[in-house]
Amino acid sequence: MAINEQMVQDIVKEVMAKMQLQKDEPAGKQLGIFEDMNEAIAAAKEAQKVIRTMSMDQREQIISNIRRKTKENAELLARMGVEETGMGNVPHKILKHQLLAEKTPGTEDIVTEAWSGDRGLTLIEMGPFGVIGAITPTTNPSETILCNAIGMIAAGNTVVFNPHPKAIKTSNFAVSLINEASLEAGGPENVACSLRHPTLESSNVMMKHKDIQLIAATGGPGVVTAVLSSGRRGIGAGAGNPPALVDETADIRKAAQDIVNGCTFDNNLPCIAEKEVVAVSSIMDELMNYMLTEQGCYLASKEEQDKLVATVLTPKGLNRDCVGRDAKTLLGMIGVTVPDNIRCIIFEGEKEHPLISTELMMPILGIVRAKDFDDAMEKAVWLEHGNRHSAHIHSKNIDNITRYARAIDTAILVKNAPSYAALGFGGEGFCTFTIASRTGEGLTSARTFTKKRRCVMSDSLCIR
Ligand code: NAD
């Protein structure tokens, strides 16, 4: 294969990024990265003044460049994310970046509603908030930043991120790519800003700053509560603990495959991923059998479950060294050696079992036995803990599906597919990495980051 200039540039970029991972400070100049939150917000405010004067076509050009850069750097971002956080796996993270590049809505999501009649023409237009403050997680660091930025900039905003400190290099690399995308489209620098050393204090400064009009928080319960207590308008994309319910009408073999595929995707990091199963008793053994014989699952004994509890949970909560690790590594931590094809740990347990009731973000899938559909539904609703985030069901009985949907009342309910179908991966619909479960916006997109304005022309412009 002939080596061309682009390949050389790609290799150089990759080596630079690797060096960056090994050093405390970034190797090259990164765009949009500040030492101080006030400075970052001031820069984003200046950039927003430019963005709001740009045409929708120009904005779309920036978005299109972000998509291209995300695809070009998908592997690099995936590797950076895994190396920096120690969580997830590279092939799945590549897919997540490709998915967001292709399926996150851009300016086409900004639509105008109109009424026209005898008394004239009235429009509802979606306008930008201004500068948005965004808090992002370790689990999908660059995915969330790139996806948020596409939606927020498409809506005419700029954004200041306070990323999770444990994913800061990956996050800031993504922020820099966004600014490159803007400059290459003739837009301003600092359409996305971040801090070199984000802290809880810097996020507090952001939440109280007079120039931040909206805060979008993606993370666990702590951050969502903090944002909702800030006195600012907040979009809260919080934790989940999605149950997958399987009833006796399901295609059991396919259910086993779909559930294990969803549960093991990026080592169970996505907030939407299957975290436990509730199965009706009549098909439970068959389901587990397919998981064990065809889907690379390992059946943990009672003693191994106890060892897992002692290893993955601490008195303060999750052992972060276990989050997003693969099944083989987790089993290795309790002294169990398994072949490479083992991708998920399963066991039967009560719903109160700590490995079942806790949102682990690891490919450990407890399976709860229910005597019938009503019992299964009750157990699944309990396990979702009222997060109203995500739930899944494998059933061909539409009455059962409808009752479950009403009872569990989640932002996402996937039927007869792996959980990632909810993100548009093997399912219809757009992609997002910020699912506003707590505050009710649901799956966020550009229109979520707008304010509505009514524009009224009285007694004219109706030409019907
Ligand atoms: P985390 O809550 O530890 O951190 C998320 C972000 O919030 C980080 O930037 C962190 O620095 C910040 N943060 C935490 N506590 C804060 C506080 N009191 N004030 C201000 N900032 C604070 O979450 P994580 O481990 O990085 O991510 C996993 C969690 O996020 C899981 O619970 C998962 O379900 C959830 N999540 C939800 C969504 C969604 O769209 N709903 C998407 C991804 C992750």
Residues whose N, C-alpha, C, O or C-beta is under 5 A from the ligand:
A	BS01	NAD	I135 T136 P137 T138 T139 N162 P163 H164 P165 S203 T218 G219 G220 G222 V223 A226 A237 G238 A239 G240 C271 F433 T434 I435
